[in-house]
Amino acid sequence: MKDLRATRGRRYILDCIAEGEHVRQDFKHSISDACKIARSISAFANHSGGRLLIGVKDNGTVAGVRNEEDVYVVEQAAEMYCRPAQRVEFAAFRVDASAVVIQASVARAAERPVQARDAAGGWTAYYRVADENIHAHPLMVAAWRLRAEGGGGVVLRAGGDESRLLAWVASCGAEGAAPDAVAPALAISRARAAGIIARLAAIGMLDFVYAPGGFRLVSADLAE
């Protein structure tokens, strides 16, 4: 199994399973679709990293790894179906005499966005929310790109649109503000609102949080 030597890890794996699937953990009974795995890798890399437990069913039952190709497919997903390519660390744990679970660990990417390729050849950035991989908000992606390029530059002037936007988002408190509500609230164009949001997020003054209904903007000091 890609020269992975399984170590005794029953207690460790059972403790991980007891946590359930969450923002940093996903169960995979088996691996067969590099595109789907690339979405998980993208979501983990764009959030805070995470791990796939291969050989564990969705309900937490340990089935064990059945196919030696599983590791190869994960590597293929990370290297060929993610842009930029990602590194995955593997470890094998023996749960009992017949079952081995493989842990595939993904670190938070130093360069975001990490996009996943779909079967049609398109590229999409994903983000981890609870136990799901969802499309990253386009303005999150724009902010990540600006940050990678050096931040984009922001001038804060009293009464300027940037300062008004920060003050308005702060007034919304922990609930945050819908990105689409910024333009009408400040009486500016949607394009200008989008540009300001991306630049302020790129320099860490705004952040995105997910709530029922979609992503919302919050002041950076209120983000979880």
Residue pairs with C-beta under 8 A, 6 or more apart in sequence:
1 65
1 68
1 71
1 92
1 100
1 102
2 68
2 71
2 72
2 90
4 71
4 90
4 91
4 92
4 102
5 92
6 92
6 93
6 94
6 100
7 91
7 92
7 93
7 94
8 93
8 94
9 93
9 94
9 95
9 101
10 93
10 94
10 95
10 96
12 93
13 53
13 56
13 62
13 93
13 95
13 101
14 95
16 25
16 51
16 53
16 103
17 27
17 53
17 56
17 60
17 62
18 60
19 25
20 60
20 131
21 27
21 58
21 131
22 130
22 131
23 47
23 48
23 50
23 128
23 129
23 130
23 131
24 44
24 47
24 48
24 49
24 50
24 51
24 128
25 50
25 51
25 53
25 131
26 40
26 50
26 51
26 52
26 53
26 131
27 52
27 53
27 56
27 57
27 58
27 60
28 37
28 52
28 53
28 54
28 55
28 56
29 55
29 56
29 57
29 58
29 63
30 54
30 55
30 65
30 66
30 67
30 70
31 37
31 54
31 67
31 69
31 70
31 73
31 74
32 73
33 73
34 73
34 76
34 77
34 80
34 81
35 77
35 81
35 116
35 117
35 118
35 119
37 52
37 73
37 74
37 77
37 78
37 81
38 77
38 78
38 81
38 82
38 116
38 117
39 116
39 124
39 126
39 133
40 50
40 52
40 106
40 126
40 133
41 74
41 77
41 78
41 82
41 86
41 88
41 106
41 114
41 116
42 82
42 113
42 114
42 115
42 116
42 124
42 125
42 126
42 133
43 50
43 126
43 127
43 128
43 133
43 134
44 50
44 51
44 106
44 108
44 128
45 82
45 86
45 106
45 107
45 108
45 109
45 112
45 114
46 108
46 109
46 112
46 113
46 114
46 125
46 126
46 127
46 128
46 136
46 144
47 108
47 127
47 128
48 108
48 128
49 105
49 106
49 107
49 108
50 105
50 106
50 128
51 103
51 104
51 105
51 106
52 74
52 103
52 104
52 106
53 101
53 102
53 103
54 65
54 70
54 71
54 74
54 101
54 102
54 103
54 104
55 62
55 63
55 64
55 65
55 66
55 99
55 100
55 101
55 102
56 62
56 63
56 101
57 63
62 95
62 96
62 99
62 101
63 99
64 95
64 98
64 99
64 100
64 101
65 92
65 100
65 101
65 102
70 102
71 90
71 102
71 104
74 88
74 90
74 104
75 88
78 85
78 86
78 87
78 88
78 106
79 85
79 86
80 117
81 116
81 117
82 114
82 115
82 116
82 117
83 114
83 115
83 116
83 117
83 123
84 109
84 111
84 114
86 106
86 109
86 114
87 107
88 104
88 105
88 106
89 104
89 105
89 107
90 102
90 103
90 104
90 105
91 102
91 103
91 105
92 100
92 101
92 102
92 103
93 100
93 101
93 102
93 103
94 100
95 101
111 148
112 125
112 144
112 147
112 148
113 125
113 136
113 140
113 141
113 144
113 145
114 125
115 123
115 124
115 125
116 123
116 124
116 125
116 126
117 123
118 124
124 135
125 135
125 136
125 140
125 141
125 144
126 133
126 134
126 135
126 136
127 133
127 134
127 135
127 136
127 137
127 140
127 210
128 134
129 210
134 210
137 179
137 208
137 214
137 215
139 179
139 194
139 197
139 198
139 201
139 208
140 201
140 208
140 215
142 194
142 198
143 197
143 198
143 199
143 201
143 202
144 202
146 152
146 198
146 199
146 202
147 202
147 203
151 199
151 202
151 203
152 198
152 199
152 202
152 203
153 199
154 162
154 196
154 199
154 200
154 203
154 205
155 162
156 162
156 163
156 166
157 163
161 186
161 188
161 192
161 196
162 196
162 199
162 200
164 186
165 182
165 186
165 193
165 196
165 197
165 200
166 200
166 205
166 206
166 219
168 177
168 182
168 185
168 186
169 176
169 177
169 182
169 206
169 217
169 218
169 219
170 219
172 217
172 218
173 222
174 218
174 222
175 211
175 216
176 209
176 211
176 216
176 217
176 218
176 222
177 185
177 216
177 217
177 218
178 213
178 214
178 216
178 217
179 193
179 194
179 197
179 215
179 216
179 217
180 190
182 188
182 193
182 196
182 197
182 217
183 189
183 190
183 192
183 193
186 193
197 206
197 217
200 206
201 207
201 208
204 220
205 219
205 220
206 217
206 218
206 219
206 220
207 217
207 218
207 219
207 220
207 222
207 223
208 215
208 216
208 217
208 218
208 223
209 215
209 216
209 218
209 223
209 224
210 216
